Amino acid sequence: MLRSLFVVAVMVPGVYFALRNRFAALLLYIWFGLFRPQDWLWIDVTDLRLSLLLGVMLVLPSFMGGIWPNLTHPLSVGTFAFLMTGLVAQFGAVDPDVGWEWIDFQTRLTLISLMTVTLITTRQRMVLAVAVVGGSLGFHAAKAGFASMLGGGVRFYDGLAGAFPDNNGYALVTVMVMPLLLATAQNLTEARWKWVRRGFYAAVGLCGITVVSTFSRGGFLALVVAMLAYIMLERRRVGALLGLAVFAGVAYLVVPVPQGYLDRLQTIQTYEEVDDESALSRLHFWRVATVMASNRAFGVGMRNFEAAYNQYDFSYGQFGVRRSVHSSHFQVLAELGFPGAFIWIVMFALAFALGLRVRRRSRHPDLTPEERRFYFTMANGLMVSMVGFIVGGAFVASALNDVTWLTFAMMASLDRLAHQPVSLPVLAPARTQLAGRLS
C-alpha cells in the first residue's frame, strides 16, 4: 500500500507539471524509466503502457512547440552516429528480430538524450536532472545497502530490472550513480534543503555497502577506481584521501562485511590458480568478440552477440552456448563493428575533454562562488560516473544502458551552460519560482 501511495504521490503532480512544461515531462519520463515503478509495485500496471504515454506527453508537445532534439553539440552528433552504426549493422544481423527490438530501444534512448541536451538550459535544470537520474536508481541501491547493514551483511544475487538485471549490473549502476548523488548534494546549499542534502550524502555511503553486498569483483574494481578518480579530481587531494581513509576505516569496523566477501576478492589475482571458470570464460568471450569484428567489420547486429556466439566459438562449447560477451566495450566492437567501436571511444574521450574544460571554466574570476562550485562539482561527478562505467562495464554487457547515454547528454548540457555568461542561482527560492523556472 505504501509503495502505491508513493508512486501516486510522484505521478499525479508529475503529470500535472508535465502537461504544462516540457522539462518537467522529461524529468517524469526519466524517473519512470530508471525507477521502474511497474517492477516495484505489487500490482501489475504494465498493460497501461505508462512509459509510452509519458514519452508522447514529452515529444509531441515539444515538436508542436518547436522544441527539437539537439544535433549541434559534438556529443549529440556522436550519440546519433552511434545509432546509425546500429542500423548499418542490422543489414548483417544474425537475428534481425532481436536487432530491431534493440534498435527501437536505442532510438528512443537517443531521442530522450538529445531532448535532454535541448531542455537543460539553466543550472537549476542541470541540478534537477542529475538529481533525478542519480536519485531514481540511488533510492533502490541505498535501500538495499540499508537492508544489508541491518541484516548483518546480506548478499544480493539479483539486480534491478531493465539494463542491470544481475548482481554485476547492480554493482555497476550503483557505482555510476554514487558520483551523481554526491554532485547533487554538493549543490543543495540552501538551509531549507539541509535534510535533502544529508539524505543524498547518506545514500552515497549506503550505495557503497550495496556494491560490497553484490559480491561483484568488477563492481569492487569500479568502486575503487572511481574513488581514486574522485580524489585525483579534487583540489585538496590529501584532505580528500585522508577523509576517505577515515570513512573506510570506520565503515570496516562498524558495517558488517558479508561472509566470504574477502575470499571472493582474492580471486581477482588468483583466478588462474583456482581455475575460476567465470573469469577464464570472460577472456574467451572477449577473444570471440574480436573474431566477430574481424569477420564482420560492421558488426553482427545490436544485442546479437549471443545469437552469433555458437558460430564463432572456437572452444566448441567449452563454456556453453549462446553466451554473453560480458563486456560493454567488446559488446560494441562485436555488435556494431569497428565504426561503432570508434564512435564509442571518441564519445568517452570527448566527454572527458569537455569535463576538464568545464573544470577550467570553474576557475574563471567573473563567476560567483556558487557558479564555481556548480561547474567544478558537476564536471567531477559526471566524469567519475563515466570512470566507474568504463571499469565496471568492462565486465558487463551494458553498452545500451540509459545512464551512460544520459550522462553523455548531461555532459553536453553542462558544456553548453559553461559558456553562458548569465549568472543564475542554483535553486529557485520558492516552489512557485521553481515551477516557473521549469518553463
N, C-alpha and C positions, 0 to 999 in steps of 0.2 A: 504493500500500500504506500509506504513512504517513497519507494522508488517511483511509483506512478505520479505521486504528488510533486516530486522533484522535477520530473520531465515536463509535466504540465506547467509548473511554475516557470520553466525556461521557454517552453514552446509558445504559450499564449502571448506573453509580452513580446517574445521574439518575432512572432508572425505579425503582430501589430506594427512593430517598428520596421519589419522587413517590407511591408506593404507601402510604407511611407518613404523608405530610404534604401538605396541600393547597397551602401556599405553595411548597413545592418543586415540586409538579406545575405550578403557574402559571409558575414560572421556566423549567422544562423546555419547556413549551409555547411560551413567548415566544421562548426561544432557538431552538427548532426553526423557528418561523415567520419569524424575522428572519435567522438564519444560513443557513437553507435548505440543509442538508446534502445533500438529494436532488439539488440542482443542482451541488453542489461535488464529490460523489463521482464516481469513474469508472464506477461500476456503477449500474444503474437500480433504485431502490428505491421508485419512485412507486406501484407496484401494491400495496405493503404498506399504504398509506394510514396512515402513521405519525402524521400530523398529526391525523387523526380519532381515532385510538386515544389519543393524548396528551390530546386535548380531552375525551374520555369519562372518562379517568382523573382529570381535574380536576373536571369538572362533576358527574358522578353521585355520587361520594362526598361532594362538598361539599353537594349538595342533601339527600342522605340524612343528613348530619350537622347539618343546619340552618344551613349557611353559604350565604347568599343574595347575589346581586348587590346592590350599594349603589344605592339610589334616593332617598336622603335629601339628599345633597350637591347644591348647585346645578349643579355641573359634570356630575354624574351625570344629573341631570334633563335638562340640555341635550343630553347625548350620546344619551339615549333619545329626546328630542324630535326630534333630527336624523334618527334612523332613521325616525320616524313620518312626517316630511315626504317621505322616500323612498317610503314606502308610499302616501302620498297621490298623489305624482307618478306612481306606477305605473299609476294608473287612466287616465292620458292618455299613457302611454309610447308613443313612436313604434315602438320594437322591444321588445315586452314580454318576450321571451325573454332579451335582454341585461339588461333591468331586473331581472328576477327573479334572475338569476345574481349581480348585484352587491348586491341586497338580501340575498341569502343570505350573501354575504361580509361586508357591513356588520353584519348581525345577529350573526354570530359574533364580529366585532371588538368590537361593543358589549357583548356578554356578557363577553368577556375583560376589557375595560376596566372594567366595573362590578365584576367579581370582583377586579380589581386594587385598586380602592378599598377593598373589604371586607377583603382579606387583608394589605395593608400596614398593620400595626398597631404597628410599632416602628421606631425609627431604623435598626436593623440591617437590617431588611427593606427599608427605603427605599434604603439604600446598595446592597444586593444587586440590587434591581430596576433601579435606574439603571445599575449596572454591567453587567447582562445586556443591557439594551436598547442601551446605548452600545457595549459590547464585541462583541456579536453582529455588528453592522454595521461597527463600527470595525476589527475584525480584517481584514475584506476590504479596507477602504479604506486602512488602514495598510500592508498587504502590497502593495497596488498602488502606493502612494507610494514605498515602498522599492524596488520594481522600477523605477519611473520614474527614481529617483535613480541607481540602478546603471546603467541604460541610457542615461544622459546626457540625459534629457528625453524621455520617451515620451508619445505622445498616445493617449488612450483614446477610442475611438469608441463602444463599447458600455458598458452599465451593469450593474447587478445584476438578477437576475431578480425577478419579483414586481411591486411597485408602482413600481420605479425601473429600467426596462429600458434606457434610453438614457443618453447622456453627460450630458444636462441633469439627469435624475433622479439619476444617480450623484453629480453635484456637489451637488445639493440635499440628499440624505440624508447625505452626508459632512459638510456644514456643520451639519446638525441634530444629529449625534451628537458632534461635537467638544466642545461645552459639557458634554455628559453624561459624556464621558471625563474632562474636566477636573474636574468636580464629584466624580466617583468618586475620583480621585487625591487631591484635597484632603481627603477624609475617611478615607483609609487612612493613619493617622498612626502606628500602632504599628510598632516597629522590625522585627518579623517580616514586615510587608507591604512592606518597603522596595523590593524589586525589582519587586513587582507595581505599586506606586505609580509607580516610574520607567518601567515599561512603558506605563502609561496616559498619562503625560506625553509620552513619546516618540511614542505613537500620535497624539496631537493634532498634532504637527508633521508627521508623515508624512501625515496626512489632509489637511493644508493643501497639500502637494505634489500629492496626488491631485486636489484641486479644480482646481489650475492645469493638470494634465495632461488634464483633460476638455475644455479649451478652451471651457467653458460660460461665456458672458458673464453669464447670470443667476446662475450659481454664484459667479462672481467678485464680483458685486454683493452677493450674500447673505453671502459671507465677509467683505467689507469692513464692511458694516453690522453684522454680528454682532460683529465685533471691536470696533467703536466702541461698540456697546451694552454689551459686557462691560466696557470701560474706564469708561464712564459709571456703571455699577453698582458699580464698585469704590470702596471708601472712600478709597483712596490713588490717585486718578486720575492724578496727574502721574507717580508712580512706575510705574504700570501702562503708561502711554503711552510712557515712556522705555524700559521693558523691551521692549515690543512693537517699538519702533523699532529697538533694538539687534538683536533677534532677526531682524526683517525684513531689516536690512542685512546681517547675517552670512549669512542664507539666500540672499539675492540674489547674494552673492559666491561662495558655496560650492555651492549647489544649482543644477544646470543647468536653465535655462528652455527648454521645448520650442520648437523653431524655428517662428516665425510667431505665437507667442502674443501678443506685444505688438502686432503688427499687428491681430490679432483683436480685442483690447480697444479699439483706437482706433475701431472701427466702432460702438461704443456711442453715440458722439456724432455720427458722420457717416453713419449708416445711410441717411439720405435722399439724401445726396450720392452715395454709392456704389451706390445702388439695391439695398440689401440686402433681397432678397426674403424672407428668414427673418424679419427684424424687421418689415417692412411687412405681411407676411401676418398676423403676430400681432395687429397693430392691427385688421385687418379681422375676424379671428376674434372678437375681443372685442366689436366692434360687432354682429356676428351674434348673439352671446350675449345682448346687451341686447335685440335684436329678438325673440329667442325668449321672453325673460322678459316682454316687453311683450305678446306674443301669447298666451302661456300662463303665467299668473301663478303656477301651482302646478308649473311645470316640465315638461320633456319626458321625464323619467324618468332614473334613475341610469345614468350612462355612455351616455346616448342622444344626446349632442351630435353625434357622428359620423353617427348614423343620421338625425338631423333636419337636418343641415347643408345638404344639397342643396336642401331645401325653403325654407330661409331665406337662402340665399346670394344676396345682391343683386349680387354681382360676376359671376354667371352662369359660374362655373367658372374664373375667372382664376387662382385659387390651388389648383385641383384640386377633387376631390370627396371627400366623406366625411372631412373634415379634423377634426383635434383642435382643441379650443379653446385649448390651450397656456396655460392659467392655471387654477390651483386655485380662485381666487376667482370668476372668471367661469364656471367649470365649475359651481360650486354655484348661482350665480344662474340659469344656463340650465337645469340639470337638476333642481333642486329648487325653483326659483321664488323668489319674494320671501319666503315663510316660511322656507325653508332658508337663504337668504342672511342673513336677520335673525338666526336662531339661530347661524349661523357667526360673524357679527360679535360677537354677545353673548358667545359662548364665549371668544373671544380676549380681549375686553375684561375679562371676569370673571376669566379666568386670570391676566392681568397684575395686576389689582387684588389678587387673592389673593396673588400672588407678592410684591408690595410690602408687603402686610400681614404676611407671614411675615418679610420683611426687618426690619420694625419690631419684630416679636416677638423677633428675634435679639439686640436690644439690652436685653432685659429683665434687670434686675440679679440676679434669682434664678437665672438659667441658668448652667450651668457653661461654661467656655471651649469645651469640646468641643461642647456643645449650641449655643452661639452660632455657632461655625464651621459646624456642620451646617446650621442653618436658613439662614444667610446664603449659603453656597456652593450649596446645593441650589436655593434660590429663584432665584439668579442663573443657574445652569446651565439650569434649565427655561425661564426667561424668554428667555435668549439663544437657546436652541434654537428657541423659537417665533418670535423675531425673524428668525432665518435662514429659517424656513419661510415667513413672511409675505412676505419679499422674494424669495427664490428660487422660492417656489411661485407667484408672480405670472406666471412664465414656463413652468410645467409643470403639466399637469392631473393632480394627485396629491392631490386632496382626500380620497380614500378610502384613504390610506396608514396603515399600522399605527402608525408612530412618532408622528404627530401626535395620534392619539386616545389612545395610551398616555401621551403627555406630559400631556394633559388629566387622565387618571386619576391620574398621579403627582402632579400639582399639587394635585388634590383630596385625595389621601392626605397630602401634605405639610401642607396647611392643617389637616387634622384632627389631625395629630401636633403641630402648633404649639400647639394648645390643650389638650394633655395635660400635666398638671403633673408626671408621673413623669419622673425623670431616669434615663436608661439609657446604658450605654457604647455607642460607635459600633459596635464589633465584639466578638463574644464572644472571650475569650482562649484558647479551645482548641476543637479540632474537635468534641469531644463536646458542649461547651456550645453551639457554633454549631448543631449538629444539633438540640439541644434547643430553641433559640430559634426555629427554623423552625416548631415545633409550636404 
